[in-house]
Every structure is written in C-alpha cells, then in structure tokens.
C-alpha cells in the first residue's frame, strides 16, 4: 500500500478527500517553512487542550507541529513510499523567537499565542528579504542531507510545481483577471513576486536534492470561484486536480479506498 507524505499545502492536499481529519496512508504536513522545520522548538508556549480562537483541530495540530518542531520526526517515522513537495505555504513571513524560527501563518495569528510572553520581542523576517532567502537555502541543504541519511532516501520524491494563479473562472465559466490577492487579511501580495520566489525555490531545491519527479499543469492553473474552500490564487479549477492526479498515478500514487477518482476534465 502507498504511504504518501505531503510536505506542502492545500494544492496537494485537495487531491485527497480531506475535510480536516487524517486519511489512512497519507501524512500531511503544512503551515510550516523549511527554516522553521530545522529550528529549535519554541519554549514556553501555553497551548492548552482545545484549539484556541477560530482554529479547527487540524489547524491547531499543524500550528503546534511548527512551534514544537515535531514534523520531521513524524515524516521519517512514517517511512513514505512517495514524498510530495509543494511550496505554496512558503509565502508567510518568519518570526525569530529567541533561538527559534516559526512561520507567521494565519493559524499563529488567529490562535492568540502571539500575545504570550514568549513572543515578546519576536522579530519579523520578511519572506521576500535576502535574510529569508539565506535561511531558506541553508534549510534546503539540510533537508537534502536528511533525505540521504534516513529512510526518506527510499521514497519516490515528487515536486508539485506550484504557482499563484493570476486569472479566475467565475461561476458562469468566464475567465477574468484575479486581483486584490493577499498573504493574510489586510496584507496584499504581488502574484508576480510570489511566483518568481517559487521558481527560485524550486530551482534551488531541485539542485540540492536527490533526483525528483515533477508534476505540473500550467495550462489548468486557474483560480475557481466555486472552489470548496473559496476563491484564492491557489484554489484551482477541477481540471487542474484531474491532470495532477493523472500524473501522480503514472508515478505510482495509486488510488486507495477513500482516495478520489480524478475529477472529470
């Protein structure tokens, strides 16, 4: 049976019928960044037992994994047959918290944890800054070394080529420009800058890592007004997921009980 691990975002997760809970045979690690993965845990966060604020359980789990740095150990222990990367979540700024780095995700802000004492004096590292570039490239090298030194070397490595859509398809099926996109509410983003960053990340990662397969559907990369999670530059039309799923099946990611058939193109 396939054991598929996804280190990435919703563009890959949405190939499986996830509604917030885990799916057998799939490990999904999100809302993190390569520099955060290899950083020290944040000491002193009071997390309680229940998700705070507006967070759901799976969102809170992803946030705690980023704060406590548990994702890499889970990934290695999972011993995936296929490991899929996409870098859409590499859009958030980083926070330097003492000796640790964390991802300044919506989940972190919505949790209320930033009001805790441990985050007093935290320093923001903008995603598009040279400092963040250096941290990311260093962590990419560390990840490549981790793959070569652990059971991850036996996994089939797949890069899901990620880009922000600059066009949307409305409910009447008519394409139109996608405007006024944001990283977080109230924080506008430039699609071109984000896509340039993703291209640089993917090129550097490919050079550092063992050989990787690629899946890509640039011709279908259109934002969907009717997407189940709402309009976003990386919530695509059904044809996109159908084409990516077809390519993954060709790489041995086979359908399982509970896994989706490819949507009709």
C-alpha positions in Angstrom: 0.0 0.0 0.0 1.2 3.5 -0.8 2.2 5.7 2.2 2.2 9.2 0.7 3.6 12.1 2.6 2.9 15.7 1.6 5.1 18.5 2.8 3.2 21.3 1.3 -0.1 23.0 1.1 -3.7 22.7 0.0 -2.8 22.4 -3.7 -1.7 18.9 -3.0 -3.9 18.1 -0.1 -7.0 18.8 -2.1 -6.3 15.7 -4.3 -7.5 13.7 -1.3 -11.0 14.0 0.2 -9.7 15.7 3.4 -12.2 17.6 5.5 -9.9 18.4 8.4 -9.2 14.9 9.6 -6.4 12.5 8.7 -6.7 9.9 5.9 -5.2 6.4 6.2 -2.0 6.1 4.2 -1.5 9.9 4.0 0.7 12.2 6.1 0.0 15.9 5.5 2.5 18.4 6.9 1.6 22.1 6.3 1.8 25.6 7.5 5.5 25.5 8.0 8.7 26.5 6.2 12.0 24.8 5.7 13.9 27.1 8.0 11.2 26.6 10.7 11.4 22.8 10.3 15.1 22.8 11.2 14.9 25.4 14.0 14.7 24.9 17.8 11.3 24.4 19.4 9.7 27.4 20.9 9.9 27.0 24.7 7.2 28.3 26.9 4.1 28.4 24.7 0.9 27.6 26.7 -1.2 25.7 24.3 -4.0 24.1 26.4 -6.0 21.1 25.3 -8.5 22.6 22.9 -7.9 24.7 19.7 -7.9 28.3 20.6 -9.9 31.1 18.9 -11.2 30.2 15.4 -8.9 27.2 14.8 -10.1 23.8 14.0 -8.3 20.7 15.3 -6.2 20.0 12.2 -5.2 23.7 12.0 -4.1 23.6 15.7 -2.2 20.4 15.1 -0.3 22.0 12.2 0.5 25.1 14.3 1.7 23.1 17.3 3.9 21.0 15.0 5.5 24.2 13.7 6.1 25.5 17.2 7.3 22.3 18.7 9.3 21.1 15.7 7.7 17.6 15.5 7.1 17.4 11.8 10.4 16.0 10.7 10.4 13.2 13.2 6.9 12.2 12.1 7.9 12.3 8.5 10.9 10.0 8.9 9.0 7.6 11.2 6.2 7.4 8.5 8.6 5.9 6.0 6.7 7.2 3.0 6.8 5.4 -0.3 6.1 8.7 -2.0 7.1 12.2 -0.7 5.4 15.1 -2.4 6.6 18.7 -2.0 4.9 21.9 -2.9 6.0 25.3 -1.7 2.8 27.4 -1.8 2.9 27.7 2.1 6.3 29.3 1.7 4.6 32.6 1.4 4.4 33.6 5.0 7.0 35.7 6.8 9.1 34.1 9.5 9.4 35.1 13.1 12.6 35.0 15.1 11.7 34.0 18.6 14.8 33.7 20.7 16.8 30.8 19.2 13.8 29.6 17.2 12.2 30.4 13.9 8.4 30.0 13.4 6.0 30.5 10.5 3.9 33.6 10.8 0.8 31.9 9.5 -2.9 32.8 9.8 -3.2 30.0 12.3 -0.5 31.5 14.5 -2.1 34.9 14.5 -5.7 33.5 15.0 -4.5 31.4 17.9 -3.7 34.3 20.2 -0.4 32.8 21.1 1.4 35.9 19.8 0.1 37.7 22.9 2.0 35.3 25.2 5.2 36.4 26.9 7.4 34.1 24.9 6.7 36.1 21.7 7.5 39.4 23.3 10.3 40.9 21.2 9.9 38.5 18.3 11.5 39.8 15.2 9.8 39.5 11.8 11.8 38.2 8.8 10.0 39.3 5.6 9.5 36.4 3.2 10.9 38.4 0.2 14.0 39.6 2.1 17.6 38.4 1.4 17.8 37.2 5.0 14.9 34.8 4.4 16.4 33.7 1.2 19.7 32.7 3.0 17.8 30.9 5.8 15.7 29.0 3.2 18.6 27.9 1.1 20.5 26.7 4.2 17.5 24.7 5.3 17.0 23.2 1.8 20.5 21.9 2.0 19.8 20.4 5.5 16.6 18.8 4.1 18.6 17.2 1.3 21.1 15.8 3.8 18.2 14.5 5.9 16.7 12.6 2.9 20.0 11.0 2.1 20.7 9.9 5.7 17.3 8.5 6.7 14.6 6.1 5.3 13.3 9.0 3.2 16.0 8.1 0.7 13.8 5.1 -0.3 10.8 7.3 -1.1 9.9 8.4 -4.6 10.4 12.2 -4.5 7.9 14.4 -6.3 7.9 18.1 -6.8 4.4 19.5 -7.3 5.3 22.7 -9.3 3.5 25.5 -7.6 2.4 28.9 -8.8 -0.2 31.5 -7.9 -2.9 31.9 -10.5 -3.4 35.3 -12.0 -6.8 34.5 -13.6 -10.0 33.2 -12.2 -13.0 31.4 -13.6 -16.4 32.6 -12.4 -19.5 30.5 -11.8 -20.5 31.2 -15.4 -17.3 29.7 -16.7 -15.8 33.0 -17.9 -12.1 33.7 -17.2 -11.2 37.1 -15.7 -8.1 38.6 -14.1 -7.6 37.8 -10.4 -6.9 40.9 -8.4 -6.5 42.1 -4.8 -4.8 38.9 -3.5 -3.4 38.8 0.0 -0.9 36.8 2.0 -3.0 37.4 5.2 -6.1 39.6 5.6 -5.0 43.2 5.1 -1.6 42.2 3.7 -1.6 42.4 -0.1 0.6 40.3 -2.2 2.1 40.6 -5.7 1.4 37.5 -7.7 4.5 38.0 -9.9 6.8 38.4 -7.0 5.4 35.3 -5.3 5.7 33.2 -8.5 9.3 34.4 -9.0 10.1 33.3 -5.5 8.6 29.9 -6.0 10.6 29.4 -9.2 13.8 30.3 -7.4 12.9 27.9 -4.5 12.1 25.1 -6.8 15.3 25.5 -8.9 17.5 25.6 -5.8 15.7 22.7 -4.2 16.0 20.5 -7.3 19.7 21.2 -7.5 20.3 20.2 -3.9 18.0 17.2 -3.6 18.4 13.6 -5.0 16.5 13.2 -8.3 12.9 14.2 -8.1 10.0 13.7 -10.4 7.8 16.7 -11.3 4.1 17.1 -11.7 2.7 20.3 -13.3 -0.4 21.6 -15.0 0.3 25.2 -16.0 -2.5 25.3 -18.6 -5.1 24.5 -16.0 -3.8 26.8 -13.3 -6.9 29.0 -12.9 -8.5 30.1 -9.7 -12.0 28.8 -9.2 -14.8 31.0 -7.8 -16.7 27.8 -6.9 -13.9 26.1 -5.0 -14.9 24.4 -1.8 -12.5 26.5 0.2 -13.4 29.8 -1.5 -11.6 31.9 -4.1 -7.8 32.0 -3.8 -4.8 32.1 -6.2 -4.1 28.5 -5.3 -7.6 27.1 -5.2 -7.9 25.8 -8.7 -10.5 24.6 -11.2 -11.3 20.9 -11.2 -9.4 20.3 -14.4 -6.2 21.2 -12.6 -6.6 18.5 -9.9 -7.6 15.9 -12.6 -4.4 16.5 -14.5 -2.1 16.4 -11.4 -3.8 13.3 -10.2 -3.3 11.6 -13.6 0.4 12.4 -13.4 0.7 11.2 -9.8 -0.9 7.9 -10.8 1.7 7.5 -13.5 4.3 7.8 -10.8 2.7 5.1 -8.7 0.5 7.0 -6.4 -2.4 4.6 -6.8 -6.0 5.1 -5.9 -6.9 3.7 -2.4 -10.2 3.2 -0.5 -11.3 6.8 0.2 -9.0 8.4 -2.4 -10.7 10.4 -5.1 -11.1 9.4 -8.6 -9.8 12.1 -11.0 -12.5 14.7 -11.5 -13.9 15.0 -15.0 -11.7 17.3 -17.1 
